[in-house]
Amino acid sequence: MATSPPIDWPALTVGQAVALTLLRDGYTQRAIQARTDVAPGDLYRLAAVHHIAAPHGTCEGHACHEARGEDPCGPCETAQARSDARARAQQRKKIPPALRARLASGARRKAVVR
């Protein structure tokens, strides 16, 4: 009776194993990072390597499809818009409040003539 060779997956730390379990159970990326200190890029890379997926129809499920390099399923495709909105919101948080107010009001800086 022939046995197949063991799969050469990288060893997981306790935090990474907990993060993958939380991802599978439907926790959000933010909650997983807060509890385990596993960065989102590492989380989805590990999920792809270990064949773990987040629930379909969530932003995390969409990110799992992207990490595997495949087209998202129907429910995850609609989550892509939420994922994009989340990324834009994070980008907006990086703009200083004074600049954000000036951009919202439409005011322009006057050119300095030297």
C-alpha positions as CSV (number, residue, x, y, z in Angstrom):
1,M,0.0,0.0,0.0
2,A,1.6,3.2,-1.2
3,T,1.2,6.4,0.8
4,S,1.4,9.8,-0.6
5,P,4.3,12.1,0.5
6,P,3.4,14.6,3.1
7,I,2.5,18.1,1.9
8,D,5.3,20.6,2.5
9,W,3.3,23.4,4.1
10,P,5.1,26.0,6.2
11,A,4.8,25.5,9.9
12,L,2.3,27.8,11.5
13,T,2.7,29.8,14.7
14,V,-0.1,29.7,17.3
15,G,-1.2,33.2,16.2
16,Q,-1.3,32.2,12.6
17,A,-3.3,29.1,13.3
18,V,-5.8,31.1,15.4
19,A,-6.0,33.7,12.7
20,L,-6.9,31.1,10.1
21,T,-9.5,29.6,12.4
22,L,-11.1,33.0,13.0
23,L,-11.1,33.7,9.2
24,R,-12.8,30.4,8.5
25,D,-15.4,31.2,11.3
26,G,-16.3,34.5,9.7
27,Y,-14.5,37.1,11.8
28,T,-13.5,40.4,10.0
29,Q,-10.0,41.2,9.0
30,R,-9.8,44.0,11.5
31,A,-10.9,41.7,14.4
32,I,-8.4,39.0,13.4
33,Q,-5.5,41.4,13.2
34,A,-6.4,42.9,16.6
35,R,-6.6,39.5,18.2
36,T,-3.6,37.8,16.6
37,D,-1.3,40.5,15.2
38,V,-1.3,38.7,11.8
39,A,-1.1,41.2,8.9
40,P,-3.8,41.0,6.3
41,G,-1.4,40.2,3.5
42,D,0.1,37.3,5.5
43,L,-3.4,36.1,6.5
44,Y,-4.7,35.7,3.0
45,R,-1.4,34.2,1.8
46,L,-1.6,31.6,4.5
47,A,-5.2,31.0,3.8
48,A,-4.5,30.3,0.2
49,V,-1.6,28.0,1.0
50,H,-3.6,26.0,3.6
51,H,-6.9,25.9,1.5
52,I,-8.9,27.9,4.1
53,A,-11.6,30.2,2.9
54,A,-13.7,32.9,4.6
55,P,-17.5,32.7,4.2
56,H,-18.6,33.6,0.7
57,G,-20.3,37.0,0.3
58,T,-17.9,38.8,2.6
59,C,-15.0,41.1,2.0
60,E,-12.7,38.5,3.5
61,G,-14.1,35.9,1.2
62,H,-13.4,38.1,-1.8
63,A,-9.8,38.6,-0.5
64,C,-9.4,34.8,-0.3
65,H,-10.4,34.5,-3.9
66,E,-7.9,37.2,-4.9
67,A,-5.1,35.5,-2.9
68,R,-5.8,32.3,-4.8
69,G,-5.7,34.1,-8.1
70,E,-9.1,33.0,-9.1
71,D,-12.3,34.8,-10.2
72,P,-14.7,35.5,-7.3
73,C,-17.9,33.5,-7.0
74,G,-21.3,35.3,-7.4
75,P,-21.7,36.3,-3.7
76,C,-18.1,37.3,-3.3
77,E,-18.3,39.4,-6.5
78,T,-20.8,41.7,-4.8
79,A,-18.6,41.9,-1.8
80,Q,-15.9,43.4,-4.1
81,A,-17.6,46.8,-4.0
82,R,-17.6,46.7,-0.2
83,S,-14.0,45.8,-0.3
84,D,-13.2,48.7,-2.6
85,A,-15.2,51.1,-0.4
86,R,-13.3,49.9,2.6
87,A,-10.0,50.6,0.9
88,R,-11.1,54.1,-0.2
89,A,-12.2,54.8,3.4
90,Q,-8.8,53.8,4.7
91,Q,-7.1,56.0,2.2
92,R,-9.3,59.0,3.2
93,K,-8.3,58.5,6.8
94,K,-4.7,59.2,5.8
95,I,-5.6,62.7,4.5
96,P,-5.0,65.4,7.2
97,P,-8.3,67.0,8.5
98,A,-7.2,70.5,7.3
99,L,-6.6,69.3,3.8
100,R,-9.7,67.2,3.8
101,A,-11.8,70.3,4.8
102,R,-10.1,72.4,2.1
103,L,-10.7,69.8,-0.6
104,A,-14.4,69.4,0.5
105,S,-15.0,73.2,0.3
106,G,-13.4,73.4,-3.2
107,A,-11.0,76.1,-2.1
108,R,-7.8,76.3,-4.0
109,R,-4.4,77.5,-2.8
110,K,-3.2,80.7,-4.2
111,A,-0.1,80.6,-6.2
112,V,2.9,82.2,-4.5
113,V,4.6,84.8,-6.8
114,R,8.2,85.3,-6.0
